[in-house]
Amino acid sequence: MKETNIRTLYDVQQVLKKFGIYVHLGKRIWDIELMAIELDRLYHEQVIDQATFITCKLVLDHEHNFEERGLKKADG
């Protein structure tokens, strides 16, 4: 399965949705972390190709860093 145009968290959610994986834990950062775990599992099982895996992981890393910066600002 080769995905193109994966640029946002929503795009990563759509990739996971194709495999019946829906993630909603209540906190965005937790969702991102669980999505990364699910992507690791899909890649390990060779369900998604390397390009899709890497692209999705880069998006998730970016979003996770964004959330961490926001949490640090909120803490003061």
Secondary structure as GFF3:
##gff-version 3
##sequence-region A 1 76
A	DSSP	alpha_helix	9	17	.	.	.	ID=ss1
A	DSSP	alpha_helix	28	44	.	.	.	ID=ss2
A	DSSP	alpha_helix	50	75	.	.	.	ID=ss3
###
